[in-house]
């Protein structure tokens, strides 16, 4: 089973993405802030990160730079 880290603060969008991907036998860790996303990223190994650019506690691009220091995991950037 593939594992995805989703970091998106918009509740409707977060839930919609989770519902769509969960039906495809994908395990999703859902975070609504960079703090939650960092905690999830540090605790688990993922196959993909879906990352919002504008989050309440920071910028998604800054977190992407952190990710790239230690990982080449694929990242999809979201913005509304």
PyMOL Python script that loads the backbone (N, CA, C, O; Angstrom):
from pymol import cmd

cmd.read_pdbstr("""\
ATOM      1  N   UNK A   1       0.836  -1.174   0.000  1.00  0.00           N
ATOM      2  CA  UNK A   1       0.000   0.000   0.000  1.00  0.00           C
ATOM      3  C   UNK A   1       0.889   1.249   0.000  1.00  0.00           C
ATOM      4  O   UNK A   1       1.842   1.339   0.774  1.00  0.00           O
ATOM      5  N   UNK A   2       0.575   2.188  -0.857  1.00  0.00           N
ATOM      6  CA  UNK A   2       1.314   3.451  -0.936  1.00  0.00           C
ATOM      7  C   UNK A   2       0.889   4.384   0.188  1.00  0.00           C
ATOM      8  O   UNK A   2      -0.258   4.352   0.633  1.00  0.00           O
ATOM      9  N   UNK A   3       1.826   5.221   0.645  1.00  0.00           N
ATOM     10  CA  UNK A   3       1.556   6.170   1.725  1.00  0.00           C
ATOM     11  C   UNK A   3       1.797   7.592   1.231  1.00  0.00           C
ATOM     12  O   UNK A   3       2.821   7.892   0.618  1.00  0.00           O
ATOM     13  N   UNK A   4       0.826   8.459   1.513  1.00  0.00           N
ATOM     14  CA  UNK A   4       0.897   9.856   1.098  1.00  0.00           C
ATOM     15  C   UNK A   4       0.762  10.755   2.320  1.00  0.00           C
ATOM     16  O   UNK A   4      -0.066  10.518   3.198  1.00  0.00           O
ATOM     17  N   UNK A   5       1.592  11.790   2.356  1.00  0.00           N
ATOM     18  CA  UNK A   5       1.463  12.852   3.351  1.00  0.00           C
ATOM     19  C   UNK A   5       0.774  14.029   2.676  1.00  0.00           C
ATOM     20  O   UNK A   5       1.304  14.599   1.722  1.00  0.00           O
ATOM     21  N   UNK A   6      -0.397  14.391   3.163  1.00  0.00           N
ATOM     22  CA  UNK A   6      -1.164  15.515   2.638  1.00  0.00           C
ATOM     23  C   UNK A   6      -1.125  16.649   3.654  1.00  0.00           C
ATOM     24  O   UNK A   6      -1.554  16.485   4.796  1.00  0.00           O
ATOM     25  N   UNK A   7      -0.607  17.803   3.231  1.00  0.00           N
ATOM     26  CA  UNK A   7      -0.565  18.984   4.099  1.00  0.00           C
ATOM     27  C   UNK A   7      -1.381  20.076   3.415  1.00  0.00           C
ATOM     28  O   UNK A   7      -0.910  20.725   2.481  1.00  0.00           O
ATOM     29  N   UNK A   8      -2.603  20.268   3.890  1.00  0.00           N
ATOM     30  CA  UNK A   8      -3.548  21.217   3.297  1.00  0.00           C
ATOM     31  C   UNK A   8      -4.450  21.748   4.408  1.00  0.00           C
ATOM     32  O   UNK A   8      -5.100  20.965   5.100  1.00  0.00           O
ATOM     33  N   UNK A   9      -4.497  23.073   4.587  1.00  0.00           N
ATOM     34  CA  UNK A   9      -5.275  23.646   5.681  1.00  0.00           C
ATOM     35  C   UNK A   9      -6.748  23.838   5.357  1.00  0.00           C
ATOM     36  O   UNK A   9      -7.555  23.986   6.275  1.00  0.00           O
ATOM     37  N   UNK A  10      -7.122  23.841   4.093  1.00  0.00           N
ATOM     38  CA  UNK A  10      -8.529  23.970   3.717  1.00  0.00           C
ATOM     39  C   UNK A  10      -9.235  22.643   4.013  1.00  0.00           C
ATOM     40  O   UNK A  10      -8.938  21.621   3.394  1.00  0.00           O
ATOM     41  N   UNK A  11     -10.163  22.671   4.956  1.00  0.00           N
ATOM     42  CA  UNK A  11     -10.796  21.435   5.423  1.00  0.00           C
ATOM     43  C   UNK A  11     -11.510  20.704   4.291  1.00  0.00           C
ATOM     44  O   UNK A  11     -11.362  19.489   4.157  1.00  0.00           O
ATOM     45  N   UNK A  12     -12.277  21.418   3.479  1.00  0.00           N
ATOM     46  CA  UNK A  12     -13.023  20.780   2.390  1.00  0.00           C
ATOM     47  C   UNK A  12     -12.090  20.133   1.379  1.00  0.00           C
ATOM     48  O   UNK A  12     -12.318  18.999   0.957  1.00  0.00           O
ATOM     49  N   UNK A  13     -11.055  20.839   0.993  1.00  0.00           N
ATOM     50  CA  UNK A  13     -10.102  20.302   0.024  1.00  0.00           C
ATOM     51  C   UNK A  13      -9.346  19.113   0.611  1.00  0.00           C
ATOM     52  O   UNK A  13      -9.158  18.103  -0.068  1.00  0.00           O
ATOM     53  N   UNK A  14      -8.918  19.225   1.849  1.00  0.00           N
ATOM     54  CA  UNK A  14      -8.206  18.143   2.521  1.00  0.00           C
ATOM     55  C   UNK A  14      -9.078  16.890   2.566  1.00  0.00           C
ATOM     56  O   UNK A  14      -8.632  15.802   2.201  1.00  0.00           O
ATOM     57  N   UNK A  15     -10.323  17.050   3.016  1.00  0.00           N
ATOM     58  CA  UNK A  15     -11.226  15.905   3.112  1.00  0.00           C
ATOM     59  C   UNK A  15     -11.543  15.321   1.739  1.00  0.00           C
ATOM     60  O   UNK A  15     -11.634  14.102   1.595  1.00  0.00           O
ATOM     61  N   UNK A  16     -11.711  16.173   0.730  1.00  0.00           N
ATOM     62  CA  UNK A  16     -11.999  15.693  -0.621  1.00  0.00           C
ATOM     63  C   UNK A  16     -10.857  14.881  -1.202  1.00  0.00           C
ATOM     64  O   UNK A  16     -11.081  13.831  -1.804  1.00  0.00           O
ATOM     65  N   UNK A  17      -9.632  15.360  -1.024  1.00  0.00           N
ATOM     66  CA  UNK A  17      -8.460  14.621  -1.507  1.00  0.00           C
ATOM     67  C   UNK A  17      -8.348  13.293  -0.773  1.00  0.00           C
ATOM     68  O   UNK A  17      -8.090  12.259  -1.390  1.00  0.00           O
ATOM     69  N   UNK A  18      -8.538  13.316   0.533  1.00  0.00           N
ATOM     70  CA  UNK A  18      -8.466  12.076   1.322  1.00  0.00           C
ATOM     71  C   UNK A  18      -9.513  11.072   0.855  1.00  0.00           C
ATOM     72  O   UNK A  18      -9.209   9.892   0.679  1.00  0.00           O
ATOM     73  N   UNK A  19     -10.736  11.533   0.654  1.00  0.00           N
ATOM     74  CA  UNK A  19     -11.812  10.634   0.224  1.00  0.00           C
ATOM     75  C   UNK A  19     -11.515  10.032  -1.142  1.00  0.00           C
ATOM     76  O   UNK A  19     -11.735   8.840  -1.360  1.00  0.00           O
ATOM     77  N   UNK A  20     -11.021  10.841  -2.049  1.00  0.00           N
ATOM     78  CA  UNK A  20     -10.723  10.357  -3.395  1.00  0.00           C
ATOM     79  C   UNK A  20      -9.588   9.345  -3.390  1.00  0.00           C
ATOM     80  O   UNK A  20      -9.694   8.297  -4.028  1.00  0.00           O
ATOM     81  N   UNK A  21      -8.521   9.636  -2.691  1.00  0.00           N
ATOM     82  CA  UNK A  21      -7.359   8.747  -2.699  1.00  0.00           C
ATOM     83  C   UNK A  21      -7.550   7.516  -1.822  1.00  0.00           C
ATOM     84  O   UNK A  21      -7.001   6.457  -2.126  1.00  0.00           O
ATOM     85  N   UNK A  22      -8.311   7.631  -0.750  1.00  0.00           N
ATOM     86  CA  UNK A  22      -8.536   6.482   0.131  1.00  0.00           C
ATOM     87  C   UNK A  22      -9.262   5.362  -0.593  1.00  0.00           C
ATOM     88  O   UNK A  22      -9.061   4.188  -0.284  1.00  0.00           O
ATOM     89  N   UNK A  23     -10.088   5.712  -1.536  1.00  0.00           N
ATOM     90  CA  UNK A  23     -10.822   4.693  -2.278  1.00  0.00           C
ATOM     91  C   UNK A  23      -9.910   3.924  -3.232  1.00  0.00           C
ATOM     92  O   UNK A  23     -10.349   2.969  -3.872  1.00  0.00           O
ATOM     93  N   UNK A  24      -8.677   4.322  -3.330  1.00  0.00           N
ATOM     94  CA  UNK A  24      -7.718   3.663  -4.213  1.00  0.00           C
ATOM     95  C   UNK A  24      -6.656   2.899  -3.425  1.00  0.00           C
ATOM     96  O   UNK A  24      -5.540   2.695  -3.903  1.00  0.00           O
ATOM     97  N   UNK A  25      -7.012   2.485  -2.228  1.00  0.00           N
ATOM     98  CA  UNK A  25      -6.118   1.701  -1.377  1.00  0.00           C
ATOM     99  C   UNK A  25      -4.786   2.413  -1.126  1.00  0.00           C
ATOM    100  O   UNK A  25      -3.710   1.823  -1.223  1.00  0.00           O
ATOM    101  N   UNK A  26      -4.901   3.681  -0.805  1.00  0.00           N
ATOM    102  CA  UNK A  26      -3.740   4.499  -0.474  1.00  0.00           C
ATOM    103  C   UNK A  26      -3.897   4.957   0.969  1.00  0.00           C
ATOM    104  O   UNK A  26      -4.956   5.451   1.356  1.00  0.00           O
ATOM    105  N   UNK A  27      -2.851   4.794   1.760  1.00  0.00           N
ATOM    106  CA  UNK A  27      -2.878   5.259   3.147  1.00  0.00           C
ATOM    107  C   UNK A  27      -2.458   6.726   3.176  1.00  0.00           C
ATOM    108  O   UNK A  27      -1.411   7.092   2.643  1.00  0.00           O
ATOM    109  N   UNK A  28      -3.283   7.557   3.801  1.00  0.00           N
ATOM    110  CA  UNK A  28      -3.028   8.996   3.812  1.00  0.00           C
ATOM    111  C   UNK A  28      -2.883   9.497   5.243  1.00  0.00           C
ATOM    112  O   UNK A  28      -3.720   9.223   6.103  1.00  0.00           O
ATOM    113  N   UNK A  29      -1.796  10.243   5.481  1.00  0.00           N
ATOM    114  CA  UNK A  29      -1.643  10.979   6.730  1.00  0.00           C
ATOM    115  C   UNK A  29      -2.020  12.410   6.401  1.00  0.00           C
ATOM    116  O   UNK A  29      -1.351  13.062   5.599  1.00  0.00           O
ATOM    117  N   UNK A  30      -3.081  12.902   7.013  1.00  0.00           N
ATOM    118  CA  UNK A  30      -3.603  14.223   6.721  1.00  0.00           C
ATOM    119  C   UNK A  30      -3.163  15.222   7.787  1.00  0.00           C
ATOM    120  O   UNK A  30      -3.341  14.988   8.982  1.00  0.00           O
ATOM    121  N   UNK A  31      -2.587  16.341   7.341  1.00  0.00           N
ATOM    122  CA  UNK A  31      -2.155  17.406   8.244  1.00  0.00           C
ATOM    123  C   UNK A  31      -2.776  18.720   7.777  1.00  0.00           C
ATOM    124  O   UNK A  31      -2.974  18.937   6.581  1.00  0.00           O
ATOM    125  N   UNK A  32      -3.079  19.591   8.739  1.00  0.00           N
ATOM    126  CA  UNK A  32      -3.696  20.875   8.426  1.00  0.00           C
ATOM    127  C   UNK A  32      -2.763  22.052   8.673  1.00  0.00           C
ATOM    128  O   UNK A  32      -3.172  23.204   8.533  1.00  0.00           O
ATOM    129  N   UNK A  33      -1.509  21.775   9.041  1.00  0.00           N
ATOM    130  CA  UNK A  33      -0.524  22.831   9.287  1.00  0.00           C
ATOM    131  C   UNK A  33       0.873  22.274   9.009  1.00  0.00           C
ATOM    132  O   UNK A  33       1.063  21.062   8.905  1.00  0.00           O
ATOM    133  N   UNK A  34       1.842  23.175   8.891  1.00  0.00           N
ATOM    134  CA  UNK A  34       3.224  22.725   8.708  1.00  0.00           C
ATOM    135  C   UNK A  34       3.716  21.964   9.928  1.00  0.00           C
ATOM    136  O   UNK A  34       4.453  20.986   9.800  1.00  0.00           O
ATOM    137  N   UNK A  35       3.313  22.408  11.102  1.00  0.00           N
ATOM    138  CA  UNK A  35       3.728  21.722  12.326  1.00  0.00           C
ATOM    139  C   UNK A  35       3.277  20.260  12.303  1.00  0.00           C
ATOM    140  O   UNK A  35       4.069  19.362  12.588  1.00  0.00           O
ATOM    141  N   UNK A  36       2.013  20.022  11.966  1.00  0.00           N
ATOM    142  CA  UNK A  36       1.510  18.646  11.875  1.00  0.00           C
ATOM    143  C   UNK A  36       2.217  17.889  10.756  1.00  0.00           C
ATOM    144  O   UNK A  36       2.556  16.716  10.914  1.00  0.00           O
ATOM    145  N   UNK A  37       2.438  18.557   9.631  1.00  0.00           N
ATOM    146  CA  UNK A  37       3.103  17.920   8.498  1.00  0.00           C
ATOM    147  C   UNK A  37       4.532  17.518   8.813  1.00  0.00           C
ATOM    148  O   UNK A  37       4.964  16.418   8.468  1.00  0.00           O
ATOM    149  N   UNK A  38       5.263  18.401   9.464  1.00  0.00           N
ATOM    150  CA  UNK A  38       6.644  18.081   9.869  1.00  0.00           C
ATOM    151  C   UNK A  38       6.669  16.873  10.799  1.00  0.00           C
ATOM    152  O   UNK A  38       7.496  15.975  10.645  1.00  0.00           O
ATOM    153  N   UNK A  39       5.758  16.862  11.761  1.00  0.00           N
ATOM    154  CA  UNK A  39       5.699  15.740  12.708  1.00  0.00           C
ATOM    155  C   UNK A  39       5.429  14.436  11.966  1.00  0.00           C
ATOM    156  O   UNK A  39       6.054  13.415  12.252  1.00  0.00           O
ATOM    157  N   UNK A  40       4.511  14.467  11.026  1.00  0.00           N
ATOM    158  CA  UNK A  40       4.210  13.270  10.248  1.00  0.00           C
ATOM    159  C   UNK A  40       5.370  12.846   9.368  1.00  0.00           C
ATOM    160  O   UNK A  40       5.663  11.656   9.245  1.00  0.00           O
ATOM    161  N   UNK A  41       6.030  13.818   8.757  1.00  0.00           N
ATOM    162  CA  UNK A  41       7.153  13.517   7.873  1.00  0.00           C
ATOM    163  C   UNK A  41       8.308  12.897   8.651  1.00  0.00           C
ATOM    164  O   UNK A  41       8.979  11.988   8.162  1.00  0.00           O
ATOM    165  N   UNK A  42       8.532  13.387   9.852  1.00  0.00           N
ATOM    166  CA  UNK A  42       9.636  12.887  10.672  1.00  0.00           C
ATOM    167  C   UNK A  42       9.376  11.494  11.232  1.00  0.00           C
ATOM    168  O   UNK A  42      10.322  10.758  11.511  1.00  0.00           O
ATOM    169  N   UNK A  43       8.115  11.123  11.400  1.00  0.00           N
ATOM    170  CA  UNK A  43       7.766   9.845  12.026  1.00  0.00           C
ATOM    171  C   UNK A  43       7.591   8.693  11.042  1.00  0.00           C
ATOM    172  O   UNK A  43       7.682   7.532  11.439  1.00  0.00           O
ATOM    173  N   UNK A  44       7.345   8.988   9.775  1.00  0.00           N
ATOM    174  CA  UNK A  44       6.996   7.948   8.809  1.00  0.00           C
ATOM    175  C   UNK A  44       7.759   8.115   7.505  1.00  0.00           C
ATOM    176  O   UNK A  44       8.409   9.133   7.266  1.00  0.00           O
ATOM    177  N   UNK A  45       7.664   7.099   6.677  1.00  0.00           N
ATOM    178  CA  UNK A  45       8.208   7.140   5.326  1.00  0.00           C
ATOM    179  C   UNK A  45       7.033   7.189   4.355  1.00  0.00           C
ATOM    180  O   UNK A  45       6.092   6.405   4.472  1.00  0.00           O
ATOM    181  N   UNK A  46       7.091   8.103   3.403  1.00  0.00           N
ATOM    182  CA  UNK A  46       5.994   8.284   2.454  1.00  0.00           C
ATOM    183  C   UNK A  46       6.485   8.075   1.031  1.00  0.00           C
ATOM    184  O   UNK A  46       7.678   8.164   0.741  1.00  0.00           O
ATOM    185  N   UNK A  47       5.525   7.795   0.149  1.00  0.00           N
ATOM    186  CA  UNK A  47       5.811   7.660  -1.272  1.00  0.00           C
ATOM    187  C   UNK A  47       5.586   8.971  -2.013  1.00  0.00           C
ATOM    188  O   UNK A  47       6.094   9.161  -3.118  1.00  0.00           O
ATOM    189  N   UNK A  48       4.818   9.882  -1.398  1.00  0.00           N
ATOM    190  CA  UNK A  48       4.469  11.149  -2.032  1.00  0.00           C
ATOM    191  C   UNK A  48       4.044  12.147  -0.962  1.00  0.00           C
ATOM    192  O   UNK A  48       3.439  11.773   0.043  1.00  0.00           O
ATOM    193  N   UNK A  49       4.367  13.421  -1.187  1.00  0.00           N
ATOM    194  CA  UNK A  49       3.857  14.510  -0.346  1.00  0.00           C
ATOM    195  C   UNK A  49       3.012  15.416  -1.235  1.00  0.00           C
ATOM    196  O   UNK A  49       3.443  15.817  -2.317  1.00  0.00           O
ATOM    197  N   UNK A  50       1.809  15.734  -0.770  1.00  0.00           N
ATOM    198  CA  UNK A  50       0.962  16.740  -1.413  1.00  0.00           C
ATOM    199  C   UNK A  50       0.968  17.934  -0.468  1.00  0.00           C
ATOM    200  O   UNK A  50       0.530  17.827   0.677  1.00  0.00           O
ATOM    201  N   UNK A  51       1.461  19.063  -0.944  1.00  0.00           N
ATOM    202  CA  UNK A  51       1.790  20.193  -0.074  1.00  0.00           C
ATOM    203  C   UNK A  51       1.150  21.490  -0.561  1.00  0.00           C
ATOM    204  O   UNK A  51       1.351  21.902  -1.703  1.00  0.00           O
ATOM    205  N   UNK A  52       0.383  22.124   0.313  1.00  0.00           N
ATOM    206  CA  UNK A  52      -0.189  23.438   0.027  1.00  0.00           C
ATOM    207  C   UNK A  52       0.908  24.498   0.171  1.00  0.00           C
ATOM    208  O   UNK A  52       1.793  24.367   1.017  1.00  0.00           O
ATOM    209  N   UNK A  53       0.849  25.532  -0.646  1.00  0.00           N
ATOM    210  CA  UNK A  53       1.844  26.605  -0.556  1.00  0.00           C
ATOM    211  C   UNK A  53       1.612  27.515   0.636  1.00  0.00           C
ATOM    212  O   UNK A  53       2.551  27.842   1.363  1.00  0.00           O
ATOM    213  N   UNK A  54       0.376  27.923   0.841  1.00  0.00           N
ATOM    214  CA  UNK A  54       0.064  28.903   1.881  1.00  0.00           C
ATOM    215  C   UNK A  54      -0.650  28.222   3.042  1.00  0.00           C
ATOM    216  O   UNK A  54      -1.817  27.844   2.939  1.00  0.00           O
ATOM    217  N   UNK A  55       0.066  28.075   4.132  1.00  0.00           N
ATOM    218  CA  UNK A  55      -0.473  27.425   5.320  1.00  0.00           C
ATOM    219  C   UNK A  55      -0.499  28.422   6.470  1.00  0.00           C
ATOM    220  O   UNK A  55       0.241  29.405   6.446  1.00  0.00           O
ATOM    221  N   UNK A  56      -1.335  28.188   7.475  1.00  0.00           N
ATOM    222  CA  UNK A  56      -1.478  29.179   8.547  1.00  0.00           C
ATOM    223  C   UNK A  56      -0.202  29.430   9.348  1.00  0.00           C
ATOM    224  O   UNK A  56      -0.043  30.495   9.945  1.00  0.00           O
ATOM    225  N   UNK A  57       0.701  28.459   9.361  1.00  0.00           N
ATOM    226  CA  UNK A  57       1.922  28.619  10.162  1.00  0.00           C
ATOM    227  C   UNK A  57       3.196  28.641   9.323  1.00  0.00           C
ATOM    228  O   UNK A  57       4.284  28.396   9.843  1.00  0.00           O
ATOM    229  N   UNK A  58       3.066  28.934   8.028  1.00  0.00           N
ATOM    230  CA  UNK A  58       4.266  29.053   7.215  1.00  0.00           C
ATOM    231  C   UNK A  58       4.026  28.810   5.743  1.00  0.00           C
ATOM    232  O   UNK A  58       2.892  28.642   5.294  1.00  0.00           O
ATOM    233  N   UNK A  59       5.118  28.795   5.003  1.00  0.00           N
ATOM    234  CA  UNK A  59       5.103  28.658   3.557  1.00  0.00           C
ATOM    235  C   UNK A  59       5.504  27.242   3.157  1.00  0.00           C
ATOM    236  O   UNK A  59       6.512  26.715   3.627  1.00  0.00           O
ATOM    237  N   UNK A  60       4.707  26.634   2.287  1.00  0.00           N
ATOM    238  CA  UNK A  60       4.990  25.285   1.829  1.00  0.00           C
ATOM    239  C   UNK A  60       6.330  25.156   1.119  1.00  0.00           C
ATOM    240  O   UNK A  60       6.971  24.109   1.202  1.00  0.00           O
ATOM    241  N   UNK A  61       6.764  26.204   0.420  1.00  0.00           N
ATOM    242  CA  UNK A  61       8.056  26.135  -0.271  1.00  0.00           C
ATOM    243  C   UNK A  61       9.219  26.042   0.710  1.00  0.00           C
ATOM    244  O   UNK A  61      10.228  25.398   0.424  1.00  0.00           O
ATOM    245  N   UNK A  62       9.079  26.680   1.858  1.00  0.00           N
ATOM    246  CA  UNK A  62      10.119  26.558   2.887  1.00  0.00           C
ATOM    247  C   UNK A  62      10.212  25.119   3.386  1.00  0.00           C
ATOM    248  O   UNK A  62      11.306  24.602   3.613  1.00  0.00           O
ATOM    249  N   UNK A  63       9.052  24.475   3.556  1.00  0.00           N
ATOM    250  CA  UNK A  63       9.056  23.080   3.985  1.00  0.00           C
ATOM    251  C   UNK A  63       9.622  22.179   2.888  1.00  0.00           C
ATOM    252  O   UNK A  63      10.322  21.210   3.180  1.00  0.00           O
ATOM    253  N   UNK A  64       9.322  22.495   1.635  1.00  0.00           N
ATOM    254  CA  UNK A  64       9.885  21.725   0.523  1.00  0.00           C
ATOM    255  C   UNK A  64      11.412  21.785   0.553  1.00  0.00           C
ATOM    256  O   UNK A  64      12.073  20.777   0.306  1.00  0.00           O
ATOM    257  N   UNK A  65      11.971  22.944   0.849  1.00  0.00           N
ATOM    258  CA  UNK A  65      13.433  23.064   0.966  1.00  0.00           C
ATOM    259  C   UNK A  65      13.967  22.166   2.078  1.00  0.00           C
ATOM    260  O   UNK A  65      15.019  21.545   1.930  1.00  0.00           O
ATOM    261  N   UNK A  66      13.238  22.101   3.194  1.00  0.00           N
ATOM    262  CA  UNK A  66      13.636  21.204   4.286  1.00  0.00           C
ATOM    263  C   UNK A  66      13.602  19.747   3.830  1.00  0.00           C
ATOM    264  O   UNK A  66      14.522  18.978   4.109  1.00  0.00           O
ATOM    265  N   UNK A  67      12.538  19.380   3.130  1.00  0.00           N
ATOM    266  CA  UNK A  67      12.400  18.007   2.636  1.00  0.00           C
ATOM    267  C   UNK A  67      13.576  17.658   1.737  1.00  0.00           C
ATOM    268  O   UNK A  67      14.155  16.579   1.861  1.00  0.00           O
ATOM    269  N   UNK A  68      13.931  18.562   0.835  1.00  0.00           N
ATOM    270  CA  UNK A  68      14.988  18.298  -0.147  1.00  0.00           C
ATOM    271  C   UNK A  68      16.376  18.146   0.485  1.00  0.00           C
ATOM    272  O   UNK A  68      17.281  17.605  -0.149  1.00  0.00           O
ATOM    273  N   UNK A  69      16.551  18.601   1.686  1.00  0.00           N
ATOM    274  CA  UNK A  69      17.840  18.418   2.364  1.00  0.00           C
ATOM    275  C   UNK A  69      18.105  16.955   2.685  1.00  0.00           C
ATOM    276  O   UNK A  69      19.258  16.544   2.817  1.00  0.00           O
ATOM    277  N   UNK A  70      17.033  16.161   2.811  1.00  0.00           N
ATOM    278  CA  UNK A  70      17.211  14.769   3.216  1.00  0.00           C
ATOM    279  C   UNK A  70      16.491  13.755   2.341  1.00  0.00           C
ATOM    280  O   UNK A  70      16.640  12.552   2.556  1.00  0.00           O
ATOM    281  N   UNK A  71      15.712  14.209   1.355  1.00  0.00           N
ATOM    282  CA  UNK A  71      14.886  13.267   0.606  1.00  0.00           C
ATOM    283  C   UNK A  71      14.623  13.756  -0.817  1.00  0.00           C
ATOM    284  O   UNK A  71      14.577  14.957  -1.084  1.00  0.00           O
ATOM    285  N   UNK A  72      14.454  12.803  -1.708  1.00  0.00           N
ATOM    286  CA  UNK A  72      14.061  13.097  -3.092  1.00  0.00           C
ATOM    287  C   UNK A  72      12.629  12.640  -3.349  1.00  0.00           C
ATOM    288  O   UNK A  72      12.244  12.412  -4.496  1.00  0.00           O
ATOM    289  N   UNK A  73      11.842  12.506  -2.288  1.00  0.00           N
ATOM    290  CA  UNK A  73      10.454  12.079  -2.401  1.00  0.00           C
ATOM    291  C   UNK A  73       9.705  12.995  -3.372  1.00  0.00           C
ATOM    292  O   UNK A  73       9.921  14.207  -3.355  1.00  0.00           O
ATOM    293  N   UNK A  74       8.827  12.441  -4.220  1.00  0.00           N
ATOM    294  CA  UNK A  74       8.024  13.297  -5.097  1.00  0.00           C
ATOM    295  C   UNK A  74       7.097  14.197  -4.275  1.00  0.00           C
ATOM    296  O   UNK A  74       6.531  13.772  -3.268  1.00  0.00           O
ATOM    297  N   UNK A  75       6.953  15.451  -4.725  1.00  0.00           N
ATOM    298  CA  UNK A  75       6.095  16.415  -4.044  1.00  0.00           C
ATOM    299  C   UNK A  75       5.198  17.081  -5.076  1.00  0.00           C
ATOM    300  O   UNK A  75       5.669  17.553  -6.111  1.00  0.00           O
ATOM    301  N   UNK A  76       3.905  17.114  -4.785  1.00  0.00           N
ATOM    302  CA  UNK A  76       2.941  17.856  -5.593  1.00  0.00           C
ATOM    303  C   UNK A  76       2.573  19.099  -4.793  1.00  0.00           C
ATOM    304  O   UNK A  76       2.181  19.000  -3.630  1.00  0.00           O
ATOM    305  N   UNK A  77       2.701  20.279  -5.420  1.00  0.00           N
ATOM    306  CA  UNK A  77       2.384  21.545  -4.765  1.00  0.00           C
ATOM    307  C   UNK A  77       0.962  21.958  -5.136  1.00  0.00           C
ATOM    308  O   UNK A  77       0.586  21.944  -6.308  1.00  0.00           O
ATOM    309  N   UNK A  78       0.177  22.325  -4.120  1.00  0.00           N
ATOM    310  CA  UNK A  78      -1.188  22.820  -4.321  1.00  0.00           C
ATOM    311  C   UNK A  78      -1.244  24.300  -3.994  1.00  0.00           C
ATOM    312  O   UNK A  78      -0.533  24.780  -3.111  1.00  0.00           O
ATOM    313  N   UNK A  79      -2.096  25.017  -4.712  1.00  0.00           N
ATOM    314  CA  UNK A  79      -2.415  26.385  -4.347  1.00  0.00           C
ATOM    315  C   UNK A  79      -3.799  26.688  -4.894  1.00  0.00           C
ATOM    316  O   UNK A  79      -4.166  26.220  -5.971  1.00  0.00           O
ATOM    317  N   UNK A  80      -4.556  27.465  -4.156  1.00  0.00           N
ATOM    318  CA  UNK A  80      -5.937  27.737  -4.581  1.00  0.00           C
ATOM    319  C   UNK A  80      -6.077  29.163  -5.055  1.00  0.00           C
ATOM    320  O   UNK A  80      -7.166  29.577  -5.452  1.00  0.00           O
TER     321      UNK A  80
END
""", "prot")
cmd.dss("prot")
cmd.show_as("cartoon", "prot")
cmd.util.cbc("prot")
cmd.orient("prot")
